[in-house]
């Protein structure tokens, strides 16, 4: 029994050390072994073993107390009682350390599992942050590009507005020139009509003169 407890205690000590100190892939191997142990009927078996060891521990403690009480009544303990007392004390100590290390290993496995989960979440969160930063950079680049395009469009609109103003001024000037030309044409038409009337009058006078003076040749 004592040799078995020493073996279990030694195995638990190595397991706790591997959980505390990362030595190559040994920690992952221990974590996987504990994960498999906690699956299926593993937890019930471990609880049964822990309960049995707790009962044996209590029994050893009761035996130690009985031997001490017996020695206190007799004033001294016999050699057999001393051997039994030391044996029960060693067994109780080994079982106590075994249960304590088992509890420590369970808690370490629990918190390491949580730590791995948190690290994976942090890794995914970092990936999301990097993705968001890239998207932010792309959005900034698009905003800068859009602002440049808007600036260019504004410059084009300003240029077009100035050209439109110039065209309006030129149009006004053309309208004035057209009005002047039209008035000039009207004036010329009036002069032409006056000249035609004068020509007709002169032609009529010439005809009258010819009628009164048959010998006159034009």
C-alpha positions as CSV (number, residue, x, y, z in Angstrom):
1,X,0.0,0.0,0.0
2,X,2.8,2.4,1.0
3,X,4.8,1.6,-2.1
4,X,1.7,2.2,-4.3
5,X,1.1,5.5,-2.6
6,X,4.7,6.6,-3.1
7,X,4.4,5.6,-6.8
8,X,1.1,7.6,-7.2
9,X,2.6,10.6,-5.3
10,X,5.7,10.5,-7.6
11,X,3.5,10.3,-10.7
12,X,1.4,13.2,-9.5
13,X,4.5,15.3,-8.7
14,X,5.8,14.7,-12.2
15,X,2.5,15.6,-13.7
16,X,2.2,18.8,-11.6
17,X,5.8,19.8,-12.6
18,X,5.0,19.3,-16.3
19,X,1.9,21.4,-15.9
20,X,3.9,24.2,-14.1
21,X,6.9,24.1,-16.4
22,X,6.6,23.8,-20.2
23,X,9.1,21.2,-21.4
24,X,8.6,20.7,-25.1
25,X,5.3,19.0,-26.0
26,X,5.0,17.3,-22.6
27,X,2.6,19.9,-21.2
28,X,0.2,19.4,-24.2
29,X,0.5,15.6,-23.7
30,X,-0.4,15.9,-20.0
31,X,-3.3,18.3,-20.9
32,X,-4.7,15.9,-23.5
33,X,-4.4,13.0,-21.1
34,X,-6.3,14.9,-18.4
35,X,-8.9,15.9,-21.0
36,X,-9.5,12.3,-21.9
37,X,-9.6,11.4,-18.2
38,X,-12.4,13.9,-17.6
39,X,-14.4,12.5,-20.5
40,X,-17.0,9.7,-20.2
41,X,-16.8,7.7,-17.0
42,X,-13.4,9.2,-16.0
43,X,-14.8,11.8,-13.6
44,X,-16.9,9.2,-11.8
45,X,-14.0,6.8,-11.5
46,X,-11.7,9.6,-10.1
47,X,-14.3,10.6,-7.6
48,X,-14.8,7.0,-6.5
49,X,-11.0,6.6,-6.0
50,X,-10.8,9.9,-4.1
51,X,-13.7,8.9,-1.9
52,X,-12.1,5.6,-1.1
53,X,-8.8,7.2,-0.3
54,X,-10.6,9.7,1.9
55,X,-12.3,6.9,3.8
56,X,-8.9,5.1,4.2
57,X,-7.4,8.4,5.3
58,X,-10.1,8.9,7.9
59,X,-9.6,5.3,9.1
60,X,-5.9,5.8,9.4
61,X,-6.4,9.0,11.4
62,X,-8.8,7.2,13.7
63,X,-6.3,4.4,14.1
64,X,-3.6,7.0,15.0
65,X,-5.9,8.7,17.5
66,X,-6.8,5.3,19.1
67,X,-3.2,4.3,19.4
68,X,-2.3,7.7,20.9
69,X,-5.2,7.4,23.4
70,X,-4.1,3.8,24.3
71,X,-0.6,5.0,24.9
72,X,-1.8,7.9,27.0
73,X,-3.8,5.6,29.2
74,X,-0.9,3.1,29.6
75,X,1.7,5.9,29.9
76,X,3.7,4.4,27.1
77,X,3.3,2.7,23.7
78,X,4.4,-0.8,23.0
79,X,6.8,-1.4,20.1
80,X,4.0,-2.9,18.0
81,X,1.8,0.2,18.7
82,X,4.7,2.4,17.7
83,X,5.2,0.6,14.4
84,X,1.5,0.7,13.7
85,X,1.3,4.4,14.6
86,X,4.2,5.2,12.3
87,X,2.7,3.1,9.5
88,X,-0.7,4.7,9.8
89,X,0.9,8.2,10.0
90,X,2.9,7.5,6.9
91,X,-0.1,6.2,5.1
92,X,-2.2,9.1,6.2
93,X,0.5,11.6,5.2
94,X,0.9,9.9,1.7
95,X,-2.8,9.8,1.1
96,X,-3.2,13.4,2.2
97,X,-0.4,14.6,-0.1
98,X,-1.9,12.4,-2.9
99,X,-5.3,13.9,-2.5
100,X,-3.9,17.4,-2.2
101,X,-1.7,17.0,-5.3
102,X,-4.7,15.5,-7.2
103,X,-6.8,18.6,-6.3
104,X,-3.9,20.9,-7.3
105,X,-3.5,19.1,-10.6
106,X,-7.3,19.3,-11.3
107,X,-7.3,23.1,-10.6
108,X,-4.1,23.6,-12.7
109,X,-5.7,21.7,-15.6
110,X,-8.9,23.8,-15.2
111,X,-7.1,27.1,-15.2
112,X,-4.7,26.1,-18.0
113,X,-7.7,25.1,-20.1
114,X,-9.3,28.5,-19.5
115,X,-5.9,30.2,-20.2
116,X,-5.7,28.3,-23.6
117,X,-9.3,29.4,-24.4
118,X,-8.5,33.0,-23.5
119,X,-5.3,33.0,-25.6
120,X,-7.3,31.6,-28.6
121,X,-9.9,34.3,-28.0
122,X,-7.2,36.9,-27.7
123,X,-5.6,35.6,-30.9
124,X,-8.9,35.8,-32.8
125,X,-9.5,39.2,-31.2
126,X,-6.1,40.3,-32.5
127,X,-6.9,39.0,-35.9
128,X,-10.2,40.9,-35.8
129,X,-8.4,44.1,-34.7
130,X,-5.9,43.7,-37.5
131,X,-8.7,43.2,-39.9
132,X,-10.5,46.2,-38.6
133,X,-7.3,48.3,-38.8
134,X,-6.8,47.2,-42.4
135,X,-10.5,48.1,-43.2
136,X,-9.9,51.4,-41.4
137,X,-6.8,52.1,-43.5
138,X,-8.7,51.2,-46.7
139,X,-11.6,53.5,-45.7
140,X,-9.1,56.3,-45.0
141,X,-7.5,55.7,-48.4
142,X,-10.9,55.8,-50.0
143,X,-11.8,58.9,-48.1
144,X,-8.6,60.6,-49.2
145,X,-9.2,59.5,-52.8
146,X,-12.8,60.7,-52.6
147,X,-11.7,64.0,-51.1
148,X,-9.2,64.4,-53.9
149,X,-11.9,63.6,-56.5
150,X,-14.3,66.1,-54.8
151,X,-11.5,68.7,-54.8
152,X,-10.9,68.1,-58.5
153,X,-14.6,68.2,-59.2
154,X,-14.9,71.5,-57.3
155,X,-12.1,72.9,-59.3
156,X,-13.8,71.7,-62.5
157,X,-17.1,73.2,-61.4
158,X,-15.3,76.5,-60.6
159,X,-13.6,76.4,-64.0
160,X,-16.9,75.7,-65.7
161,X,-18.6,78.4,-63.7
162,X,-16.0,80.9,-64.8
163,X,-16.3,79.7,-68.4
164,X,-20.1,80.0,-68.1
165,X,-19.7,83.6,-66.9
166,X,-17.4,84.4,-69.7
167,X,-19.8,82.8,-72.2
168,X,-22.7,84.8,-70.7
169,X,-20.6,88.0,-71.1
170,X,-19.7,87.1,-74.6
171,X,-23.3,86.3,-75.3
172,X,-24.4,89.7,-74.0
173,X,-21.7,91.3,-76.2
174,X,-22.9,89.3,-79.2
175,X,-26.5,90.3,-78.4
176,X,-25.4,93.9,-78.3
177,X,-23.5,93.5,-81.6
178,X,-26.5,91.8,-83.1
179,X,-28.8,94.6,-82.0
180,X,-26.4,97.1,-83.4
181,X,-26.2,95.2,-86.7
182,X,-30.0,94.9,-86.9
183,X,-30.4,98.6,-86.3
184,X,-27.7,99.2,-88.9
185,X,-29.5,96.9,-91.3
186,X,-32.8,98.7,-90.7
187,X,-31.1,102.0,-91.3
188,X,-29.6,100.7,-94.5
189,X,-33.0,99.3,-95.6
190,X,-34.5,102.7,-94.9
191,X,-31.8,104.4,-96.9
192,X,-32.2,101.9,-99.7
193,X,-36.0,102.5,-99.7
194,X,-35.4,106.3,-99.8
195,X,-32.9,105.9,-102.6
196,X,-35.4,103.7,-104.5
197,X,-38.0,106.4,-104.1
198,X,-35.6,109.0,-105.2
199,X,-34.6,106.9,-108.1
200,X,-38.2,106.4,-109.1
201,X,-38.9,110.1,-108.8
202,X,-35.8,110.9,-110.9
203,X,-36.9,108.2,-113.4
204,X,-40.4,109.7,-113.6
205,X,-38.9,113.2,-114.1
206,X,-36.7,111.9,-116.8
207,X,-39.6,110.3,-118.5
208,X,-41.6,113.5,-118.2
209,X,-38.7,115.4,-119.6
210,X,-38.4,113.0,-122.5
211,X,-42.1,113.3,-123.1
212,X,-42.0,117.1,-123.3
213,X,-38.8,117.1,-125.2
214,X,-39.0,114.5,-127.9
215,X,-35.6,115.4,-129.3
216,X,-33.9,114.8,-126.0
217,X,-32.0,111.5,-125.7
218,X,-31.0,110.2,-122.5
